[in-house]
């Protein structure tokens, strides 16, 4: 692993079913997520995904890349929510290694729409084997 390595990206399609399932698991039934009529009258013009769905996809990608070491002390930080994700959006979850030092890898990670619009951006850090 070295600076500049790309983290293998993953692609997802957001659906209202995923949003509804997340609402059930998280008990976050904010009408912006689950009530189409309410959400259509909002500035978003329709329902939007919970931000933590995207964060969970980032964590899944990082776990696939770092393996067990991600589960034993990896961390996401400086996560910023930039643009909403809506049902029907094609999403790409990606990242790159920005530094490897002191037995730790540092990364930039992001979630973007297929057209390149960033939705979520952050940083990650994980212990790596020497």
N, C-alpha and C positions, 0 to 999 in steps of 0.2 A: 504494500500500500504506500502510495506516495502523493505528494501535493499535485493537484491537477487531475487525479483519478476521478472519473465519473461514477456516481452511484447508479446502478441500473434502474432506469425509470420504470414506473408502473402506470397503467392506464385504467381509468374507471369511467363509467357513465353514471351520473347522478340520476336517481329516480325519486319520485315521491314516496315509493315504497320504502326505500332506504331511509328517507327522512322520517317517515312515520314510525319505522322500527326503532330508530334512534330516540325518538320522542318517548316511546314505550320504555326503553331501557333506561334512559336518563331521567324520566318523568318531567322533561322540559316540553310542555305543550304550548309554548308561546304561539299565538295564532299566526305570526309571521312564518312559522314553519309548517303548520298543519291545517290552517283554515284558508282555503283558496279564496273565498269571497272577501274575507278580511284583508288578506295579503294583496289582492288585486287593487284594493283602494289605497295601498301604501305606496311610498316612493319606489319600491321594488317592482311593483306591477304584477306580483305573483309570489308564490312561496319561495323561500330560500332555505338552504341547508344550514343546520347547526354548524358552527365553526369547528367544533370538536370532531366532527366526522373527518374533516380534512386533516386535523392533527393526528387522528388515529391512523389515517393512511400514511402519513409521514413516519409514524412509529413503525408501522408494518414494513415499509420500505427499508428503514434503518435496521430493523431486526433481520431482514433477509440479507442485508449486506454485512453486518457485524456479527450475526449469530448470537450465541449465548452471552457474549460480552455486552451486547446492547441491553439485555435483561438484567445484567449484574452491575449497572451503574451508568449506562448511557443517559444522556439528558438532552432535551430540547430546551432552548431558551431564546429570548428576544423574538418570540413569535408575534408576527403582525398580521392582522386580518385586513386585507387590502380591498378586495372586491367580493361580492356575494357569489355563491354557487347556487344555480337553480336547477330544477329538474330538467333533464335533457342535455345538460352541459356534459361534454366530453372533457375529462380531467386527466392531466398528466402530473404525476408526482415524481420529482427528480431532485438531484443534489450532486455536489462535487466536494471532494476533499480539498480544503484550503491550506492545511498544515498538518504535519505529523511531527510531534516533538514530545519528549518526556514520556514516551509510552502511551500517548493519547493522540487520537485523530480528531481534527476540528473540521467541520463541514458547513457549507451553506446548503440549505434545503428549501424547496418551494413546491407549491401547488399552483398550476396554471391551467387555463382553458386551452383547448386545442389550437385556438388562434393566437396563443402566446400571452394573453392577458394574465398577469399574476393575480392570484387570489389570496394566497397565504405565503409568507416568507419567514424564515427563521434560521437559527443556527443549531448545530448539534455537536456534541462532544462524546467520545467513547474511548475507553481503554482499548488498546490494541496489543497483540502479542509481540514480544520482542523477537 
